């Protein structure tokens, strides 16, 4: 991943987000000391706190030339130029493209597209308060527009690095596009914030609806593989261990290449939050990162917009112990000792301090306060109603402790 120049940051704004979770899940005083020792990490952390401030409804205006507005209908990595205004700060020549998974239909700007926004795509070193990139999610699959917002909070409380989120009212070429979920990108900034600058340049693999990385490691997208001649040794090793290691040596064999305990926690959070379109249950929507400290792979959640679906006819996770699709999760379920570890993690995730009902309700209440300031225009009003209508279901899900109450679902 290329390095790039950094501009000076503005003074720190009020922070409405909790910036937690380091590589070793260290106590806060250790995290603070690490941040002081790593100025870049501190700068990125400050930028994230400002951009993803959850105490306000952010305002975003995007202007794209009419001929380019048609271009973003195409599924392409190429971006078009735009003028991007964030809470009054104007950036010109910002690169935007439509984003989404394999099965998401791309829509015109009148149809509320999900957008990937890259500030330095056309202007080297240009950033938004110190960040290179943000994702604007349309909320199409996100019931109540808070699934990702709450799910990543649970991940962080469980000790897993996860992207920050906030909400914004967006207009595109003057069209009211409604309420978006703003999400932190999984890139060099994210890795620096969570692991420090020294540990921000490991192999980063994107997992997007099959193939299974533990079955076909050679088919998984590896960032900068060609440009930097990267090798995927750790992924190949992990896949071989998952496929061939006998039960009695499985944990030791896999743990040479992958942080197995951390993955079991990740898997437990997916189950508790009903994140059926994530890695374990659908081999989708996650990243694998080879941490340079020891070269072992860790899982990073992403695209958790099909979570917190508490209604039985909607959720596809009826029990944390139902058969998963990912080969790694299936091996865990097949080995009694590891299944017991997973059971213990499901129980831990389903109670405080991880499943902190007050913290989750407070986060939900903050969204309600922010959305009260949204314009009363057609699309924005419809999105606010979507949140309001689904809020009681989310509240019940929080009170229940997650999917089918994980604590009471232990086998």
Beta strands, then each sheet from edge to edge (+ up, - down):
strand 1: 58-64
strand 2: 80-86
strand 3: 89-98
strand 4: 115-118
strand 5: 133-137
strand 6: 165-172
strand 7: 175-184
strand 8: 204-207
strand 9: 221-222
strand 10: 286-290
strand 11: 297-301
sheet 1: 1+ 2- 3+ 4- 5+ 7- 6+ 1+
sheet 2: 9+ 8- 10+ 11-
end
